[in-house]
């Protein structure tokens, strides 16, 4: 069974299937990449909780940065957020994001 939550015309914010939760890409508010990353991860936390999961159960994270020069600043926030011993498989790359003001987008897959 597939369960979709917060479904619109284009996407669902949460999709659950076979004990796995898939989140749509999350972006955050703020001027700096650190502010946007913190806000984005707060949104991830809320969606994971709603789906019956948590950051300790993240299997994979895909991170898109508008500029790889922001890699170290984003990683400072990320490293403080990920629980010790629970680092997921992760990829990070540079991409043109949906709006010019966005500097980071994070996509998460987690176990329930």
C-alpha positions in Angstrom: 0.0 0.0 0.0 1.2 3.5 -0.8 0.1 6.4 1.5 0.4 9.9 0.2 0.2 12.9 2.5 -0.2 16.6 1.7 -0.9 15.7 -1.9 -1.4 18.4 -4.5 -1.5 18.5 -8.3 2.3 18.3 -8.7 3.6 16.4 -5.7 3.0 14.9 -2.2 5.1 16.2 0.7 5.3 12.7 2.2 4.9 9.3 0.5 5.0 6.1 2.6 5.6 2.6 1.2 6.8 -0.7 2.6 8.2 0.9 5.8 10.0 3.7 4.0 9.1 7.4 3.9 10.1 9.6 1.0 10.0 13.4 1.5 9.7 16.0 -1.2 12.6 18.4 -1.5 12.7 20.8 1.4 13.9 24.4 1.2 14.1 27.0 4.0 13.8 30.7 4.6 16.7 33.0 5.5 19.5 35.0 3.9 22.5 32.8 4.5 22.9 29.1 3.5 23.2 28.3 7.3 19.8 30.0 8.0 18.2 28.2 5.1 19.7 24.9 6.1 18.5 25.2 9.7 15.0 26.0 8.5 15.0 23.3 5.9 16.1 20.7 8.5 13.4 21.9 10.9 10.9 21.2 8.1 12.4 17.7 7.6 12.1 17.0 11.3 8.4 18.0 11.3 7.6 15.9 8.2 9.5 12.9 9.5 7.7 13.1 12.8 4.3 13.3 11.0 5.3 10.2 9.0 6.2 8.2 12.1 10.0 8.5 11.6 12.9 10.6 12.8 16.4 11.8 11.8 17.9 8.7 13.5 16.1 6.7 10.8 17.3 8.6 7.7 18.6 6.2 5.1 19.6 8.7 2.4 19.9 12.5 1.9 20.4 14.3 -1.3 21.5 18.0 -0.9 21.5 20.5 -3.7 23.4 23.8 -3.3 23.0 26.8 -5.6 26.8 27.3 -5.1 29.3 24.7 -4.0 31.2 27.5 -2.3 28.5 27.2 0.4 29.4 23.5 1.1 31.4 24.1 4.4 28.7 26.5 5.8 25.9 24.0 5.0 28.0 21.1 6.5 28.4 23.0 9.8 24.6 23.0 10.3 24.2 19.5 8.9 26.9 18.0 11.1 25.3 19.5 14.2 21.9 18.2 13.2 22.7 14.6 12.4 22.7 12.4 15.5 26.1 10.8 16.2 26.3 7.3 14.8 23.3 7.9 12.5 24.8 9.5 9.4 22.9 8.5 6.3 24.1 7.8 2.8 24.5 11.3 1.3 25.2 13.1 -1.9 25.7 16.8 -2.4 25.9 18.7 -5.7 25.4 22.1 -7.2 22.2 22.8 -9.1 20.1 25.7 -10.2 17.2 25.8 -7.7 13.6 26.9 -8.3 14.1 30.5 -7.2 17.2 32.7 -7.2 16.9 33.3 -3.5 17.2 29.6 -2.6 20.6 28.4 -1.7 19.9 24.8 -0.5 17.4 22.0 -1.0 17.4 18.7 0.8 15.6 15.5 -0.2 15.3 12.7 2.5 14.4 9.1 2.5 13.9 7.4 5.9 12.8 4.2 7.5 9.6 4.3 9.5 
